Every structure is written in C-alpha cells, then in structure tokens.
Amino acid sequence: MESGASSPLLLGLVLLSLFSVSAQQKFGINYGQIANNLPDPTQVASLLRSMNVNRVKLYDADPKVLTAFANTGVEFIISVGNENLQTMATSPGAARQWVAQHVQPFIPATRITGIIVGNEVLGNNDTAMAASLVPAMQAVYDALAALGLSGRVTVSSAHSVNVLASSFPPSSGAFQEGVAQYVRPLLDFHSKTGSPFLINAYPFFAYKGSPASVSLPYVLFQPNAGVRDGGLVYDNMLYAQIDAVYAAMKAMGHTDIGVRVSETGWPSKGDEDEVGATAQNAAAYNGNLMQRIAMGQGTPLKPSVPIDVFVFALFNENMKPGPASERNYGLFYPNGSPVYAINAGTAGSGDGGGSSVGRFDPYSSQSMFSAASRLVAVRRRLSSLTLLLVLPVLSALLAC
C-alpha cells in the first residue's frame, strides 16, 4: 500500500476525533438543585457520563457534587451567591476563605475551570450590589492567583440579556444607560483576565410575551425566512441576542471579549397563560440547538467562533418559585427518565430533527440511572475492545 493512500484515512480519523471533542466541549448543562426529590450526585455523575456531557454549571459550590464528580473528567463552573458579593468586595479575606474552602480542596481531582461571581446582579435596581460586583470578582481572582490557580480557573459573572437596552437589530445592541457605569469596569476586568462575558438568554420569554408578533419557527431554530441586519441574516433569536451583546461591547470599546451563553432552555410545561410552554417546543428548541452546537456553528457576526452554551436545566426542580414553567425546564425528571425525547439531529425540522447526533428516549418502567450506570460500563468495555482492534490497523497504515 502506498503511504499516500493511508494519509487521507488517518487525516479523516484525526479530524473526526477533533470535531467530536470540539463539539462536546461547547455543550454544557446547568445542574440546579432547588428541589426535595433529586437523586444523589453519584447517580447524576453516571447519568451525565452516559450522555457524554462533560461540562456542568452549579449555582453554588456543593461539596457533595464536587466530590461525586472527582476523577470523572467533567469540567465544573461553580458559583458565588449574590449574598456574598458585598462582603467579598470590602473584605478580600472573605474571598480567600471562600476559595480555600470551595475550590482548593477539590482541585485537581475535580476539574473546576470557572467561577461565576453573582447571578443577574446588574439591572435589578440594587446599586450597592451592582457596585460590589467587579470588586468581588477581582477579590476572587486575586485569591486564585495567590494559590497559583488563576491560569486554570476563570472568573466571570452571569447577566440577563435584559441588561441590553436595545437588541434588535443585533448591530444596534447597547447596554442600558443605568448599568453602563458598572459594565465599563466589568469589561475591563474581562479584557485583562481573558474571561468571557456570560449571558442568560431565553427566546421563550420573547415568544411568551408576544406570541402574535414573534415567529415560533424563528425562536425554535426551525425553517423561516429569517431577518436581515445589513449584510447578515439571522434565522434564530438566540444568535441575534448573542451578537447584540457583541455589538454592545464594541460600542464600549471592546472587541476582545468572548460571549458565552450561561443559561438557555425551554420549559416543557407552564401555566395556562404561558403560551408555547410545551414538551414538543422544548424538544425542538433543545434538539435543534444541540445539533447546531455539534456542527460547530457560529453566529452570523462571528461565524468562525462556535457557540458555547449551557442548557438549562438538567432536572425539573419542584421547589422553584414563580410560574409553573420555572419548575419544568428539566431535560429529566428526578427519577432519571427524560421529560421528552430529543432528536439532536437535522436542525430545522418540525419535531426537533433527526437522529444523527443522538436521541433521549423516555423509559416507561425503570429509572434511567441503573441503565446509565450499566451503559458507562459497557462503553468502557467497547472502548477498550475498539482500541485493541484499531491500533494494529493504524500501526500497519503508518508502517506503509
């Protein structure tokens, strides 16, 4: 066999592997725990590994969760609650204590790669908390640096997309006038530390608020005429929201900061007045979004930068306050069975796509956790067998 004949095959194998890793790294999931019926974190670890989900975001720094995921390779973003911001801003020792308690003991066994300091602080009229945000972030960053961890763990904060005064068309994106004084030092911090700007973006809210004027296919990534913004065409609202944030940052002099979606999702159930909160729409939204993530797709403004998303949420959470939709964003019920089947296949189909990427099928009579645990073990055995079969072939090809 000529060496030239083996090169395309080897290159194809390498590219396939790189694509798989890249696509997987751009998908994460929010692991909320406002419920009284959730499974033990060790069971959750098995479930996520069976799904090949390798990035998780917590709303706290639960030691039981971080311990359960030790040596699994799953990356974690943990959170500092809003109630801690003012103390950390005025007392750097409080930030050092938090990092020493919630980060240092778990690294490197658990891969903590990010800390979110505060959630949706800006734009809620709490000026004291808003003023504390960047100083608290800086204190956490300094605490990490003192331990030699600032190069391994990023520091950011998550913001509602409502911090924008204008988001359509995306090129007109601008921050609210009332938060601008807090956003400027925040963007400087991101620029200096290389951390991303995080947004919580829910096209569902736009559709729920105005179903007569917001196109359902447009918010569900389904076929539609799209909307034009100069030379760019948007076929979904989420990408438009992301690019509006890029435009708002550019208006403040920053083109050096990445945007990541720290929350997005669609509820499978809601109150009578929550238009669009159905399992079918949730399956379409999340399935089509996962397909685009797997494709490594970027937004119209940043086509070469794959979207980076944490889907909300892993489980339905029965103790969340507010409308019924708040308790029904989960991909799974607490017993581990899927709330609906997701076809993460061909983006744009009416039911959420085909099955080229994967499918979550409901289980009618058993918890998924026992099945997930068995699946992990089977995959390990298959991986070992595949390696034994493939290595001789690759060795022979390389020898040609």
Secondary structure, 3 states (H helix, E strand, C coil): CCHHHHHHHHHHHHHHHHHHHHHHHCEEEEECCCCCCCCCHHHHHHHHHHCCCCEEEECCCCHHHHHHCCCCCCEEEEEECHHHHHHHHHCHHHHHHHHHHHCCCCCCCCEEEEEEEEECCCCCCCHHHHHHHHHHHHHHHHHHHHCCCCCCCEEEEEEEHHHEEECCCHHHCEECHHHHHHHHHHHHHHHHHCCCEEEECCHHHHHHHCCCCCCHHHHCCCCCCCEEECCEEECCHHHHHHHHHHHHHHHCCCCCCCEEEEEECCCCCCCCCCCCCCHHHHHHHHHHHHHHHHCCCECCCCCCCECCEEECCCECCCCCCCCHHHHCCCCECCCCCECCCEECCCCCCCCCCCCCCCEECCCCCCCHHHHHHHHHHHHHHHHHHHHHHHHHHHHHHHHC
